[in-house]
Amino acid sequence: MTDAAYTGPRHVPLGDPLLEAEPGKIGTAGALLGAVAEDLSTLMQQEIALAKAEATQAATNAGKGAGMMAGAAQGAQFALLFASVALWWALGAGLEWGLGWSAVIVAVLWAAVAGALAMAGKTALARVGVPRTLESAREIPPALKGEAGTLREVPR
């Protein structure tokens, strides 16, 4: 059941062989196939138009979302910058070493964070790949040559 309201009888174009036939008689097979082909063509055109409209709307929403995420990332970057400056000044005021050494301490903290993120990123990038596809691709040439034992079932 659809949510669309009933708007009355639909308009039937003149010359429709299915609706002009006498009750119980459809007409010729050619007329029937022609009507089906025309309806199918109209349906496909409408589906393509709907898909285009939905894709355009989805792309617009994705663009807006990506822009907002970029703005949020920029805001977070400024927050980290000013938090770092605040930590620098707090350490400089609390320690007798002064602002110079407190800046070095903050820089070393950020270097440690950057190092940890770099190591985690390197580990994640090392896992990127398609090992099963590469293994299967290596087996294709021997299988084409008809070598025994080269075809096997690939686990899913």
HURA-V902702 format. One line per field, one symbol per residue. ss: DSSP state (H for helix, E for strand, - for the rest). Layout:
# HURA-V902702
ss->???
This chain:
# HURA-V902702
ss->----------------HHHH--------HHHHHHHHHHHHHHHHHHHHHHHHHHHHHHHHHHHHHHHHHHHHHHHHHHHHHHHHHHHHHHHHHH----HHHHHHHHHHHHHHHHHHHHHHHHHHHH----HHHHHHHHHHHHHH------------
